[in-house]
Amino acid sequence: MSSVEEVKLRIAATVGQTNEALVRLRAVGQSFDEALAVLRLTAAGSVHPVLLDAVVRLEQAREKVNEAHTLAVGAIADADAWRATA
């Protein structure tokens, strides 16, 4: 059985990994934002349904990245709260 201090160290390592992932996730979000801007400009003169679908799908992908970011931040907060009280 692990001691409380060992568990805290593993939790801290997990929080660190999650923070690193959040940095990469922010970069992915920025890439999606840039791609969306280009796609919107490209599709602006078109009413072709396939291009409009592409914009909608890319927007949905960006929303999922935002959701993942929010969930990961919440997980970090919960883990940090546990470490503070354990």
Buried (B, 14 or more C-beta within 10 A) or exposed (E): EEEEEEBBEEBEEEBEEBEEEBEEBEEBBEEBEEBBEEBEEEBEEEEEEEBEEBBEEBBEBBEEBEEBBEEBEEEBEEBEEEBEEE
